[in-house]
Amino acid sequence: MLSLIFSGKPAVSSVREEPKPPLKPVRELDPFSSFQLAAGLLTSAHMEGGRLTAALPGGGTVVYAVNGELQHRVKEVMTQFDVPYGVVVAIEPKTGKVLAMVSHSSASPGWEERAFYGIYPMASLFKIITASAALEQGKVTPQTVIPFRGSLTSESAHSWSSLPKRGAQEMDLTTAMGKSVNPVFGRLASDVAGRDAVLRSAERFGFNHYLLPGTPVQPSKAEHPQTDNDLRLMGAGLGREVKISPVHAAVMMAAIANGGTMLVPSLVEEVRNGEGKVSYHHQPKVIRSIVTPEVAGQLTKMLSTTVSSGTSRKVFHDRRGRPKLADINIAAKTGSINGNDPEGHYTWFAAYAPAENPAIALVTLVINQDKWKIKASYLGEQALEAFFK
């Protein structure tokens, strides 16, 4: 299967299974084929000399860029809590190196191998794209106040189109991002940015285009909204046909952390031939710019309220209200939505840190079923603790 963020060819609405391309000889590897190679060997990889490695069938070794301690910790947390479906992808923003790629499923172990590459409802992570569309036009700043009606979690888009003559609520965009306020971002999409700008922003972020050619990553998709209400729902992250893979979501967050420059994700640090000589070494490769550095900075400011005072405040603070990662500023976004493939309640946590000079960007997805285990934000907090300890 092809993926989505890179070639610029329009993606079709349904993606059929295609034969996997033959593996290139090691001497011909590029960033995309090296990802494919390392992804195919991931289940057989093991720790050796403090590095995750895998043997090549014809001789030689793939040395992964993965942070072994981080990889082990997130796997341990998902196993400990018997998570029905969970996945973590972490990337070093300045290089594109994949620091962790871990999945777990107590409900369907066969899901684990494809977990990173499938696409799932994006939920409120899409609010980042909505904000980008409005910020890029210069129509708003992080301080802009948006009036709205309804509850913060309202899903009734038809009621967002008009305001009461008196008594309307209002909130600035930075606070609204942290609290993930649906009516604010629904109105931002329809009344400020506009349909075309939102769709252009989604395209720049990598939707509806093939991105990682020749890899298992499926194309993320954002179907065009047919009505104003559909646009409002999309802008608020309630569009159920807006779907993204964990790999793409992590690449997206790493790009914002990298000042708007998106890099090819690399599982590989280096590949050695049968004689132990390095035949391929990772070099960062730029895909595209998804936002300007100015907008990336504005997004960072908005996303920094999620942990300090928004939807993830509780999990990142102890019972006395003290931050668990006191010296680390975190830019983050949560998402929550029901889905059916697999069936359950989806929670997302996407973040990068330290916000002022990011060393890691990550995305966690947890799908709970009848009984709640943990949320994605808890898994993300555990991952960041392991990375910064």
Sequence and secondary structure as in RCSB ss.txt:
>XXXX:A:sequence
MLSLIFSGKPAVSSVREEPKPPLKPVRELDPFSSFQLAAGLLTSAHMEGGRLTAALPGGGTVVYAVNGELQHRVK
EVMTQFDVPYGVVVAIEPKTGKVLAMVSHSSASPGWEERAFYGIYPMASLFKIITASAALEQGKVTPQTVIPFRG
SLTSESAHSWSSLPKRGAQEMDLTTAMGKSVNPVFGRLASDVAGRDAVLRSAERFGFNHYLLPGTPVQPSKAEHP
QTDNDLRLMGAGLGREVKISPVHAAVMMAAIANGGTMLVPSLVEEVRNGEGKVSYHHQPKVIRSIVTPEVAGQLT
KMLSTTVSSGTSRKVFHDRRGRPKLADINIAAKTGSINGNDPEGHYTWFAAYAPAENPAIALVTLVINQDKWKIK
ASYLGEQALEAFFK
>XXXX:A:secstr
   SSSS  B  SS           GGG  HHHHHHHHHHHGGG EEETTEEEEE TTS EEEE   HHHHHHHH
HHHHHTT SEEEEEEE TTT BEEEEEEE SS GGGGGGTTTS EE GGGGHHHHHHHHHHTTS  TT EEEE S
 TT   GGGGSS  SS  EEEEHHHHHHHT HHHHHHIIIIII HHHHHHHHHHHTTTB  STTSS    EE   
SSHHHHHHHHHT  TTEEE HHHHHHHHHHHHTTTEEE  B EEEEE TTS EEEE    EEEE S HHHHHHHH
HHHTHHHHTSTTTTTTB TTS BTTTT   EEEEEEEEEETTEEEEEEEEEEESTTS SEEEEEEEEE SS    
HHHHHHHHHHHHH 
